[in-house]
Amino acid sequence: METIKPIQINTDKELKSEKLTSAEMGKLWATYMGNSMSIQILSYYLQNVEDTDIEILLKNALNLSKEFLAKITEIFQKESFPLPVGFSSDDVNLGAPRLFEDPFYVHYLKYVAKAGLSIYMIAIPLMYREDVKSFFQDSMDKTMQLMEQINSILMKKGLIKKPPIIPTPDKATFASEDFLNGYIGDVRSLHALEITHLYDNIENNVTSKALITAFSQVARNKNIRDLFIKGKRMTEKNVDHYIQKLHDENLPSPSLLDDLITKSEFPPFSDKLMLFHKVDMFSMKIRTMGNSLAVNGRSDIALMYVKSLTNIGRFVGEGSKIMMKNNWMEQPPFALDRENIK
């Protein structure tokens, strides 16, 4: 039997001649932007934390963001790739009063860690240059370790409920013709994957709702503040719908986090950072909604997700227009426009 030959790793000399692919450029660029923002947010959180366990968690997350940013910067500089503007100390006021209570920081970290993992999981199979592939694999491993720490603290401090328990099946079964019913006929109970994604969407959206509520409280630009209020109401409706689906089956759901926002009206972040963050978070919801639709079977839940997607798309579009109007929206790398090359 023929043995598998060892993989030949590129040398530094070969790496210099191997250009970044569009996938490598795009994912590195997106990861740079996200971590550039996270450094400012986590630096502020660390100025307003009292719980020792949560403080250590925030420091670990901040160190990871700094490490990831430094590694991407090194790769870009090797390629003479212009560094994104991203975010800086100009986008955060470390002396601003506390806007969130300590437990919110843990829920927030879980949300952004999920977002990071989704980027890395898509990136890794598309990476071919060894230094870039190694970076994303390392980022995935370290973010997974952070997620373990986050979940440990959430459970240790009683800050979260586990996903619902359902009975173990007696035997393997096959779907009948009413499997897709949601409004008429015999409507079956939720299956495990539908419950999983309802729970995940609620968990994500209660964090998103608390964050956008806080941002609407401190935003200075009226148009941005109005958009945040609109996004808060939309998220609230979505959460209500998702929770109701679980409660109809007598299943528990994650709790709201709005009580973890203080009454401060002093902005710790620039309007630019807050708007970018919410547009980015709502864009990530589109991906999670797509995943939810992919494993769903009931027509009523499918329609609910489609309506959510439509509303989320509108928010992202409105937010993007405000960012472009203020010259805040950086563009990722583009393919060559050969029609207008002259």
RODO-2510 file (C-alpha; in nm, 4 decimals, decimal comma):
residues 342
     n   res          X          Y          Z
     1     m     0,0000     0,0000     0,0000
     2     e     0,1417     0,3385    -0,0992
     3     t     0,2169     0,5688     0,1913
     4     i     0,1103     0,9327     0,2004
     5     k     0,4003     1,1610     0,1218
     6     p     0,4868     1,4369     0,3705
     7     i     0,3406     1,7778     0,2895
     8     q     0,5979     2,0219     0,1600
     9     i     0,5786     2,3518     0,3493
    10     n     0,6683     2,6671     0,1619
    11     t     0,9915     2,8404     0,2620
    12     d     1,0032     3,2121     0,3470
    13     k     1,1550     3,2742     0,0020
    14     e     0,8639     3,0986    -0,1699
    15     l     0,6097     3,2855     0,0433
    16     k     0,7461     3,6164    -0,0790
    17     s     0,6695     3,5202    -0,4378
    18     e     0,3295     3,3662    -0,3599
    19     k     0,0679     3,6385    -0,3898
    20     l    -0,2332     3,6583    -0,1605
    21     t    -0,5513     3,5249    -0,3181
    22     s    -0,8748     3,7255    -0,3118
    23     a    -1,0056     3,4956    -0,0348
    24     e    -0,6927     3,5496     0,1744
    25     m    -0,7018     3,9262     0,1220
    26     g    -1,0725     3,9498     0,2018
    27     k    -1,0687     3,7395     0,5174
    28     l    -0,7524     3,9039     0,6506
    29     w    -0,9027     4,2464     0,5817
    30     a    -1,2311     4,1612     0,7594
    31     t    -1,0451     4,0113     1,0565
    32     y    -0,8243     4,3199     1,0800
    33     m    -1,1263     4,5516     1,0875
    34     g    -1,3074     4,3465     1,3531
    35     n    -1,0091     4,3224     1,5860
    36     s    -0,9202     4,6873     1,5345
    37     m    -1,2672     4,7691     1,6710
    38     s    -1,2567     4,5068     1,9481
    39     i    -0,9379     4,6515     2,0950
    40     q    -1,1131     4,9852     2,1570
    41     i    -1,4272     4,8253     2,3035
    42     l    -1,2480     4,5803     2,5321
    43     s    -1,0087     4,8515     2,6518
    44     y    -1,3117     5,0521     2,7674
    45     y    -1,4756     4,7495     2,9308
    46     l    -1,1581     4,6916     3,1338
    47     q    -1,1858     5,0429     3,2790
    48     n    -1,5268     4,9534     3,4216
    49     v    -1,5086     4,5980     3,5571
    50     e    -1,5085     4,4811     3,9179
    51     d    -1,5457     4,1017     3,9020
    52     t    -1,1964     3,9452     3,9002
    53     d    -1,2932     3,6445     3,6848
    54     i    -1,4570     3,8661     3,4241
    55     e    -1,1607     4,1042     3,4281
    56     i    -0,9225     3,8165     3,3488
    57     l    -1,1543     3,7049     3,0682
    58     l    -1,1597     4,0557     2,9177
    59     k    -0,7799     4,0770     2,9366
    60     n    -0,7463     3,7421     2,7592
    61     a    -0,9817     3,8593     2,4836
    62     l    -0,7995     4,1928     2,4474
    63     n    -0,4611     4,0208     2,4238
    64     l    -0,5970     3,7932     2,1502
    65     s    -0,7280     4,0894     1,9490
    66     k    -0,3912     4,2636     1,9754
    67     e    -0,2083     3,9449     1,8762
    68     f    -0,4334     3,8844     1,5733
    69     l    -0,3992     4,2455     1,4602
    70     a    -0,0187     4,2319     1,4877
    71     k     0,0013     3,9109     1,2822
    72     i    -0,2217     4,0471     1,0049
    73     t    -0,0213     4,3705     1,0020
    74     e     0,2963     4,1673     0,9518
    75     i     0,1463     3,9759     0,6578
    76     f     0,0119     4,2942     0,4969
    77     q     0,3419     4,4759     0,5338
    78     k     0,5259     4,1875     0,3643
    79     e     0,2883     4,2311     0,0701
    80     s     0,3023     4,6140     0,0707
    81     f    -0,0724     4,5940     0,1300
    82     p    -0,2087     4,9258     0,2651
    83     l    -0,3299     4,8841     0,6224
    84     p    -0,7006     4,9597     0,6754
    85     v    -0,7754     5,2748     0,8759
    86     g    -0,9985     5,0732     1,1082
    87     f    -1,0383     5,2151     1,4586
    88     s    -0,8044     5,3820     1,7047
    89     s    -0,7956     5,5457     2,0464
    90     d    -0,9807     5,8385     1,8844
    91     d    -1,2914     5,6152     1,8743
    92     v    -1,3045     5,5427     2,2482
    93     n    -1,3223     5,7500     2,5655
    94     l    -1,1676     5,5364     2,8393
    95     g    -1,2818     5,7856     3,1003
    96     a    -1,6509     5,7549     3,0103
    97     p    -1,8826     5,6347     3,2890
    98     r    -1,9826     5,2697     3,3071
    99     l    -2,2450     5,1809     3,0440
   100     f    -2,2813     4,8082     3,1243
   101     e    -2,2780     4,5874     3,4319
   102     d    -2,0087     4,3192     3,4536
   103     p    -2,2245     4,0176     3,3487
   104     f    -2,2983     4,1828     3,0134
   105     y    -1,9303     4,1668     2,9220
   106     v    -1,9374     3,7848     2,9313
   107     h    -2,2473     3,7641     2,7090
   108     y    -2,0893     4,0169     2,4725
   109     l    -1,7680     3,8154     2,4485
   110     k    -1,9655     3,5022     2,3622
   111     y    -2,1445     3,6875     2,0826
   112     v    -1,8259     3,8263     1,9237
   113     a    -1,6385     3,4964     1,9714
   114     k    -1,9160     3,3227     1,7746
   115     a    -1,8784     3,5841     1,5014
   116     g    -1,5031     3,5297     1,4892
   117     l    -1,5388     3,1529     1,4701
   118     s    -1,7824     3,1817     1,1790
   119     i    -1,5254     3,3891     0,9862
   120     y    -1,2422     3,1452     1,0595
   121     m    -1,4456     2,8340     0,9722
   122     i    -1,5257     2,9716     0,6276
   123     a    -1,1737     3,1046     0,5790
   124     i    -0,9645     2,7968     0,6608
   125     p    -1,0737     2,5721     0,3673
   126     l    -1,0075     2,8618     0,1270
   127     m    -0,6578     2,9480     0,2523
   128     y    -0,3599     2,8101     0,0536
   129     r    -0,0632     3,0225     0,1538
   130     e     0,0963     2,8580     0,4549
   131     d     0,1423     3,1691     0,6709
   132     v    -0,2197     3,2782     0,6173
   133     k    -0,3589     2,9290     0,6709
   134     s    -0,1517     2,8932     0,9874
   135     f    -0,2810     3,2290     1,1126
   136     f    -0,6473     3,1337     1,0730
   137     q    -0,5989     2,7876     1,2221
   138     d    -0,4250     2,9439     1,5223
   139     s    -0,7010     3,2059     1,5500
   140     m    -0,9651     2,9326     1,5463
   141     d    -0,7877     2,7318     1,8188
   142     k    -0,7336     3,0301     2,0461
   143     t    -1,0884     3,1601     1,9999
   144     m    -1,2229     2,8143     2,0868
   145     q    -1,0143     2,8214     2,4064
   146     l    -1,1599     3,1635     2,4861
   147     m    -1,5112     3,0283     2,4233
   148     e    -1,4477     2,7515     2,6762
   149     q    -1,3504     3,0148     2,9337
   150     i    -1,6603     3,2212     2,8497
   151     n    -1,9014     2,9289     2,8856
   152     s    -1,7311     2,8214     3,2083
   153     i    -1,7848     3,1642     3,3656
   154     l    -2,1424     3,1890     3,2349
   155     m    -2,2282     2,8570     3,4036
   156     k    -2,0188     2,9164     3,7170
   157     k    -2,1904     3,2480     3,7867
   158     g    -2,5397     3,1319     3,6827
   159     l    -2,5586     3,3853     3,3993
   160     i    -2,7076     3,1555     3,1351
   161     k    -2,9383     2,8606     3,0816
   162     k    -2,8280     2,5587     2,8832
   163     p    -3,0286     2,4755     2,5675
   164     p    -3,3527     2,2868     2,6484
   165     i    -3,3558     1,9157     2,7325
   166     i    -3,5761     1,6951     2,5132
   167     p    -3,6519     1,3190     2,5383
   168     t    -3,4135     1,0637     2,3899
   169     p    -3,5851     0,8931     2,0899
   170     d    -3,6927     0,5294     2,1315
   171     k    -3,5890     0,4432     1,7748
   172     a    -3,4967     0,5919     1,4349
   173     t    -3,8015     0,7336     1,2532
   174     f    -3,8845     0,8739     0,9091
   175     a    -4,0745     1,1925     0,8215
   176     s    -4,4376     1,1778     0,7167
   177     e    -4,6121     1,4093     0,4689
   178     d    -4,7072     1,6592     0,7402
   179     f    -4,3407     1,7188     0,8373
   180     l    -4,3398     2,0639     0,6719
   181     n    -4,6764     2,1781     0,8122
   182     g    -4,6677     2,4937     1,0152
   183     y    -5,0065     2,6615     0,9816
   184     i    -5,2597     2,4010     0,8739
   185     g    -5,3104     2,0303     0,9366
   186     d    -5,1185     1,8425     1,2023
   187     v    -4,8258     2,0585     1,3135
   188     r    -4,5493     1,8475     1,4638
   189     s    -4,3391     1,9534     1,7603
   190     l    -4,0011     2,1193     1,7058
   191     h    -3,7115     1,8896     1,6269
   192     a    -3,3688     1,9201     1,7907
   193     l    -3,2044     2,1287     1,5152
   194     e    -3,4938     2,3775     1,5043
   195     i    -3,4696     2,4157     1,8833
   196     t    -3,0923     2,4598     1,8575
   197     h    -3,1161     2,7472     1,6113
   198     l    -3,4085     2,9154     1,7865
   199     y    -3,2074     2,9080     2,1089
   200     d    -2,8944     3,0363     1,9325
   201     n    -3,0866     3,3189     1,7623
   202     i    -3,2430     3,4227     2,0938
   203     e    -2,9040     3,4123     2,2683
   204     n    -2,7489     3,6278     1,9954
   205     n    -3,0383     3,8703     1,9730
   206     v    -3,0771     3,9416     2,3450
   207     t    -2,7092     4,0476     2,3451
   208     s    -2,7577     4,2478     2,0246
   209     k    -3,0704     4,4126     2,1678
   210     a    -2,8933     4,5177     2,4875
   211     l    -2,5995     4,6602     2,2925
   212     i    -2,8119     4,8582     2,0468
   213     t    -3,0299     4,9833     2,3342
   214     a    -2,7188     5,1166     2,5070
   215     f    -2,5882     5,2675     2,1828
   216     s    -2,9224     5,4428     2,1200
   217     q    -2,8886     5,5884     2,4703
   218     v    -2,5488     5,7478     2,4037
   219     a    -2,5314     5,8162     2,0259
   220     r    -2,4907     6,1837     1,9413
   221     n    -2,5980     6,1930     1,5748
   222     k    -2,9793     6,2017     1,5496
   223     n    -3,0007     5,9891     1,2347
   224     i    -2,7792     5,7228     1,3907
   225     r    -2,9734     5,7345     1,7167
   226     d    -3,3024     5,6966     1,5289
   227     l    -3,1631     5,4004     1,3348
   228     f    -3,0510     5,2361     1,6592
   229     i    -3,3992     5,2798     1,8069
   230     k    -3,5486     5,1276     1,4928
   231     g    -3,3053     4,8357     1,5151
   232     k    -3,3863     4,7863     1,8831
   233     r    -3,7602     4,7594     1,8123
   234     m    -3,7014     4,5225     1,5230
   235     t    -3,4746     4,2999     1,7344
   236     e    -3,7299     4,3040     2,0150
   237     k    -4,0014     4,1742     1,7802
   238     n    -3,7728     3,9026     1,6460
   239     v    -3,6811     3,7888     1,9973
   240     d    -4,0489     3,7767     2,0943
   241     h    -4,1280     3,5557     1,7930
   242     y    -3,8381     3,3170     1,8590
   243     i    -3,9183     3,2891     2,2293
   244     q    -4,2842     3,2211     2,1557
   245     k    -4,1924     2,9251     1,9337
   246     l    -4,0047     2,7655     2,2240
   247     h    -4,2699     2,8539     2,4815
   248     d    -4,5405     2,6993     2,2613
   249     e    -4,3527     2,3703     2,3166
   250     n    -4,3132     2,4411     2,6920
   251     l    -3,9395     2,4889     2,6412
   252     p    -3,7297     2,7522     2,8247
   253     s    -3,5421     3,0326     2,6520
   254     p    -3,2486     3,2667     2,7316
   255     s    -3,3352     3,5775     2,9343
   256     l    -3,3166     3,9414     2,8235
   257     l    -3,0073     4,1426     2,9224
   258     d    -3,1484     4,4970     2,9130
   259     d    -3,1245     4,5263     3,2918
   260     l    -2,7430     4,5147     3,2570
   261     i    -2,7373     4,8617     3,0940
   262     t    -2,6727     5,1595     3,3235
   263     k    -2,8481     5,4967     3,2932
   264     s    -2,5381     5,6715     3,1546
   265     e    -2,5948     5,8965     2,8520
   266     f    -2,2254     5,9743     2,8015
   267     p    -2,0839     5,8016     2,4882
   268     p    -1,7776     5,5807     2,5464
   269     f    -1,7433     5,5220     2,1704
   270     s    -1,7564     5,7327     1,8557
   271     d    -2,0742     5,7233     1,6470
   272     k    -1,8584     5,5782     1,3686
   273     l    -1,7534     5,2793     1,5799
   274     m    -2,1024     5,2137     1,7157
   275     l    -2,2656     5,2292     1,3722
   276     f    -1,9989     5,0051     1,2154
   277     h    -2,0418     4,7572     1,5008
   278     k    -2,4192     4,7331     1,4658
   279     v    -2,4116     4,7097     1,0845
   280     d    -2,1522     4,4338     1,1206
   281     m    -2,3573     4,2514     1,3873
   282     f    -2,6738     4,2688     1,1795
   283     s    -2,4791     4,1442     0,8766
   284     m    -2,3674     3,8438     1,0829
   285     k    -2,7335     3,7778     1,1674
   286     i    -2,7995     3,7242     0,7959
   287     r    -2,5515     3,4348     0,8020
   288     t    -2,7012     3,2788     1,1153
   289     m    -3,0510     3,3134     0,9681
   290     g    -2,9318     3,1311     0,6560
   291     n    -2,7963     2,8492     0,8744
   292     s    -3,1269     2,8373     1,0623
   293     l    -3,3281     2,8127     0,7414
   294     a    -3,1030     2,5361     0,6100
   295     v    -3,1929     2,2943     0,8913
   296     n    -3,5535     2,4032     0,9447
   297     g    -3,8492     2,1940     0,8322
   298     r    -4,1659     2,3781     0,9400
   299     s    -4,3183     2,6354     0,7048
   300     d    -4,4191     2,8751     0,9855
   301     i    -4,0624     2,8962     1,1153
   302     a    -3,9247     2,9367     0,7629
   303     l    -4,1553     3,2328     0,6985
   304     m    -4,0597     3,3858     1,0340
   305     y    -3,6902     3,3709     0,9418
   306     v    -3,7507     3,5119     0,5920
   307     k    -3,9323     3,8122     0,7435
   308     s    -3,6447     3,8619     0,9873
   309     l    -3,3955     3,8480     0,7002
   310     t    -3,5870     4,1134     0,5062
   311     n    -3,5919     4,3533     0,8024
   312     i    -3,2278     4,2881     0,8881
   313     g    -3,1303     4,3590     0,5266
   314     r    -3,3102     4,6951     0,5405
   315     f    -3,1248     4,7913     0,8609
   316     v    -2,7876     4,7006     0,7089
   317     g    -2,8722     4,9022     0,3974
   318     e    -2,9783     5,2128     0,5944
   319     g    -2,6758     5,1904     0,8228
   320     s    -2,4393     5,1494     0,5289
   321     k    -2,5813     5,4602     0,3601
   322     i    -2,5193     5,6691     0,6737
   323     m    -2,1632     5,5335     0,6947
   324     m    -2,0967     5,6184     0,3287
   325     k    -2,2475     5,9649     0,3705
   326     n    -2,0031     6,0332     0,6555
   327     n    -1,7075     5,8760     0,4687
   328     w    -1,6793     5,6053     0,7372
   329     m    -1,7243     5,2935     0,5245
   330     e    -1,3930     5,1406     0,4220
   331     q    -1,3953     4,9198     0,1142
   332     p    -1,2411     4,5723     0,0991
   333     p    -0,9988     4,4917    -0,1877
   334     f    -1,1556     4,4852    -0,5365
   335     a    -1,0994     4,2878    -0,8558
   336     l    -0,9515     4,4876    -1,1429
   337     d    -1,2141     4,6837    -1,3373
   338     r    -1,0838     4,6060    -1,6858
   339     e    -1,3624     4,8006    -1,8589
   340     n    -1,2360     5,1253    -1,7041
   341     i    -0,8659     5,0420    -1,6654
   342     k    -0,7589     5,3511    -1,8625
***
